[in-house]
Amino acid sequence: AQGATCAGIVLGWTSPILPYLQISSIERGEAPITSEESSWIASLLPLGALVGALVGGYCADVFGRKWTILGSAIPYFVGLALCAVSTSVPCIYAGRFIAGISLGITTTINPIYVDEIAEDSVRGALGIYLELMSNTGVLWSFVVGSFAPFLWFSISSAVIPVIFFGAFIWMPESPTYLIATGHELQAIDSLKWLRAKTEVFFSTTYTCAVDRVYDAARSLERSLQRNWSSTD
């Protein structure tokens, strides 16, 4: 959820910040940015997201869904931190592009992870929750960015990826991915964690859950084999 919040923050970042950068600022001691520079600051985020989506898809198949999503916290932090300490427009360019890489990973891999770990009864609700948290991040940028100084807004925004990293590291890997890559015992442990069951894990209900995961994993395994064969 915090990953989606980070996505919303970087999406909404330009709304309060660009007007601030377009006027002369005694605090920053710099000349206002031009309209062309404003356009690049806004455009480099989706350009980075394009790269992030391509890289994220590959990393999710090679390193797993969990570690790819967890790794996306790093570019979020670096990008927002660069914007916070920026002393030049190119520094802001770099920060926006780097944050965009994480945005591409989040919008591509997070829904896959949610789909693979969720039960049928809550999958739709969890998908809506991702969108809700993304909009919460946009709201954060609109509200905090409108009232807080540029530096403190950027610093406080950079803290969110740190919280995300610390919270998400405890989540298990997708059981579907684990089975598809031959780690069946780890997949069962992941399902136990996700379903919060131990002794009664192999009841009829959870055996059905395992069967569904195996079916999805077989499909994923065939897809991975085709992808790896095409790269050989």
C-alpha positions in Angstrom: 0.0 0.0 0.0 2.8 2.4 0.8 4.3 1.7 -2.6 1.1 3.0 -4.2 1.2 6.0 -1.9 4.7 6.8 -3.1 3.5 6.6 -6.7 0.8 9.1 -5.8 3.3 11.4 -4.2 5.6 11.6 -7.2 2.6 12.0 -9.5 1.2 14.9 -7.6 4.6 16.5 -6.8 4.6 18.9 -9.7 1.2 20.5 -8.8 2.5 22.5 -5.8 6.2 22.6 -6.7 6.2 23.8 -10.3 4.4 27.1 -9.5 7.0 27.6 -6.7 9.9 27.0 -9.0 8.5 29.3 -11.7 8.8 32.3 -9.5 12.0 33.9 -8.1 12.7 32.4 -4.6 14.8 34.2 -2.0 14.9 30.9 -0.1 16.5 29.0 -2.9 18.5 32.0 -4.2 17.9 30.9 -7.8 16.3 32.3 -10.9 12.8 31.0 -11.8 12.7 28.0 -14.1 11.5 28.5 -17.7 8.4 26.9 -19.3 10.6 24.5 -21.2 12.3 23.4 -18.0 8.9 22.9 -16.3 7.8 20.7 -19.2 10.9 18.5 -18.8 10.4 18.2 -15.1 6.8 17.0 -15.7 7.7 14.8 -18.6 10.7 12.9 -17.2 8.6 11.1 -14.6 6.5 9.1 -17.3 9.7 8.6 -19.3 11.3 7.0 -16.2 8.1 5.0 -15.7 8.5 3.5 -19.2 12.0 2.3 -18.3 10.8 1.1 -14.9 7.9 -1.0 -16.4 10.4 -2.8 -18.7 13.0 -3.4 -16.0 10.4 -4.3 -13.4 8.8 -7.0 -15.6 12.2 -8.6 -16.1 13.2 -8.4 -12.5 9.9 -9.8 -11.3 10.5 -12.9 -13.3 14.2 -13.3 -12.3 14.3 -12.0 -8.7 10.7 -12.4 -7.6 7.8 -10.1 -7.1 8.6 -9.3 -3.5 12.2 -8.2 -4.0 11.3 -6.2 -7.2 8.6 -4.3 -5.3 10.9 -3.9 -2.3 13.7 -2.6 -4.5 11.4 0.0 -6.0 11.5 1.9 -2.7 15.2 2.8 -3.4 14.6 4.8 -6.6 11.6 6.5 -4.9 13.8 7.6 -2.0 16.8 8.6 -4.2 14.5 10.6 -6.6 12.7 12.5 -3.9 15.9 13.1 -1.9 17.6 14.5 -5.1 14.7 16.9 -5.5 15.0 17.9 -1.9 18.7 18.8 -2.0 18.7 20.0 -5.6 20.8 23.0 -6.4 20.2 23.0 -10.1 17.5 22.1 -12.6 19.4 19.1 -14.0 19.4 17.6 -10.4 15.6 17.9 -10.4 15.6 16.2 -13.8 17.6 13.3 -12.5 15.4 13.0 -9.4 12.2 12.9 -11.4 13.5 10.3 -13.9 14.8 8.1 -11.1 11.4 8.3 -9.2 9.7 7.5 -12.5 11.5 4.2 -12.7 9.9 3.2 -9.4 6.6 4.4 -10.6 6.8 2.1 -13.6 7.7 -0.8 -11.3 4.8 -0.1 -8.9 2.1 0.2 -11.5 3.3 -3.0 -13.3 4.3 -5.4 -10.5 2.2 -4.4 -7.5 -1.1 -5.5 -9.2 0.5 -8.8 -10.2 1.7 -9.4 -6.6 -1.7 -8.6 -5.2 -3.4 -10.9 -7.7 -1.1 -13.8 -6.8 -1.4 -13.6 -3.0 -5.0 -12.6 -2.5 -8.0 -15.0 -2.0 -10.8 -14.7 -4.6 -13.1 -13.1 -2.0 -10.8 -10.1 -1.3 -8.8 -9.7 -4.6 -11.1 -7.0 -5.9 -11.1 -5.1 -2.7 -7.3 -5.2 -2.5 -7.1 -3.9 -6.1 -9.2 -1.0 -5.2 -7.1 -0.4 -2.1 -4.0 0.1 -4.3 -5.8 2.9 -6.2 -7.1 4.4 -2.9 -3.6 4.6 -1.5 -2.3 6.1 -4.8 -4.9 8.8 -4.6 -3.9 9.3 -1.0 -0.4 10.0 -2.1 -1.6 12.6 -4.6 -3.6 14.2 -1.9 -0.5 14.3 0.3 1.3 16.2 -2.4 -1.5 18.7 -2.9 -2.0 19.4 0.7 1.4 19.2 2.3 3.1 20.7 -0.8 0.8 23.7 -0.7 1.6 24.7 2.9 5.1 23.3 3.7 8.3 24.8 2.5 9.8 23.1 -0.6 12.7 21.5 1.4 10.5 20.1 4.2 7.8 18.8 1.8 10.5 17.0 -0.2 12.1 15.5 2.9 8.8 14.4 4.4 7.9 12.8 1.1 11.2 11.0 1.0 10.5 9.4 4.4 7.5 7.5 3.0 9.6 5.1 0.8 11.7 4.3 4.0 8.5 3.4 5.9 7.4 1.4 2.9 10.7 -0.6 2.8 10.5 -1.3 6.5 7.0 -2.5 6.4 7.1 -4.5 3.2 10.2 -6.4 3.9 8.2 -8.7 6.3 5.8 -9.7 3.5 6.2 -13.2 1.9 7.1 -13.9 -1.7 4.2 -14.7 -4.0 3.4 -18.5 -3.6 2.6 -18.7 -7.3 6.0 -17.4 -8.2 7.7 -19.8 -5.7 6.0 -22.8 -7.1 6.7 -21.8 -10.7 10.4 -21.5 -9.8 10.5 -24.9 -8.0 10.4 -23.7 -4.4 7.3 -25.6 -3.3 8.1 -25.8 0.5 8.7 -22.0 0.6 5.4 -21.6 -1.3 3.5 -23.6 1.3 5.1 -21.4 4.1 4.1 -18.3 2.2 0.5 -19.5 1.9 0.4 -20.4 5.6 1.6 -16.8 6.4 -0.9 -15.2 4.0 -3.8 -17.3 5.2 -2.8 -17.1 8.9 -3.2 -20.9 9.4 -0.9 -23.6 10.8 -2.4 -26.9 12.0 -5.6 -26.5 10.0 -3.7 -25.5 6.9 -4.4 -28.7 5.0 -8.1 -28.6 5.6 -10.3 -28.8 2.5 -10.5 -25.0 2.1 -6.8 -24.5 2.1 -6.1 -27.5 -0.1 -8.3 -25.9 -2.7 -6.2 -22.7 -2.2 -3.0 -24.7 -2.9 -4.6 -26.2 -6.0 -5.5 -22.8 -7.4 -2.0 -21.6 -6.7 -0.5 -24.6 -8.5 -2.7 -24.0 -11.5 -1.6 -20.4 -11.7 2.0 -21.4 -11.1 2.0 -23.9 -14.0 0.8 -21.2 -16.3 3.5 -18.8 -15.0 6.1 -21.5 -15.3 5.3 -22.0 -19.0 5.5 -18.2 -19.5 8.8 -18.0 -17.8 10.2 -20.9 -19.9 9.1 -19.1 -23.1 10.7 -15.9 -22.0 14.0 -17.5 -21.0 14.1 -19.5 -24.2 13.7 -16.4 -26.3 16.7 -14.7 -24.5 19.0 -17.7 -25.1 
